[in-house]
Amino acid sequence: MGFLKLIEIENFKSYKGRQIIGPFRRFTAIIGPNGSGEAPGGGGGGA
């Protein structure tokens, strides 16, 4: 299992110059393509 310590970006979208985001606390992420059922509980989708 891997983990993310921090993210370093430079001139990305509205972030100007070099930015370091983090450190992050431990969290769980469920990812997948749109429509593959990764929404929490019984649907949770938007309008």
C-alpha positions as CSV (number, residue, x, y, z in Angstrom):
1,M,0.0,0.0,0.0
2,G,1.3,3.4,-0.9
3,F,0.7,6.8,0.7
4,L,0.9,10.4,-0.4
5,K,3.2,12.7,1.7
6,L,2.8,15.9,-0.3
7,I,2.2,17.4,-3.7
8,E,4.6,19.8,-5.3
9,I,3.2,21.9,-8.3
10,E,4.5,24.8,-10.3
11,N,2.3,27.3,-12.2
12,F,-0.7,24.9,-12.2
13,K,-4.1,26.5,-12.9
14,S,-4.6,29.3,-10.4
15,Y,-1.5,28.4,-8.4
16,K,1.4,30.7,-9.4
17,G,5.0,29.8,-8.8
18,R,6.1,26.7,-6.9
19,Q,3.6,25.4,-4.3
20,I,3.8,22.5,-1.8
21,I,0.5,21.1,-0.7
22,G,0.7,18.8,2.4
23,P,1.6,17.0,4.5
24,F,-1.6,15.0,4.4
25,R,-3.3,13.0,7.1
26,R,-4.1,9.4,6.5
27,F,-7.2,8.9,4.4
28,T,-9.0,6.3,2.2
29,A,-10.0,7.1,-1.3
30,I,-12.2,5.0,-3.6
31,I,-11.6,5.8,-7.2
32,G,-12.9,4.6,-10.5
33,P,-14.3,5.7,-13.9
34,N,-17.5,7.7,-13.9
35,G,-20.6,5.4,-13.4
36,S,-18.6,2.5,-12.0
37,G,-20.3,2.6,-8.6
38,E,-17.8,4.4,-6.4
39,A,-20.4,6.7,-4.8
40,P,-21.0,6.3,-1.1
41,G,-24.0,4.4,0.2
42,G,-27.1,4.1,-1.9
43,G,-26.3,6.4,-4.8
44,G,-25.0,9.8,-3.5
45,G,-24.9,11.3,-7.0
46,G,-25.8,14.9,-7.8
47,A,-28.8,16.2,-9.7
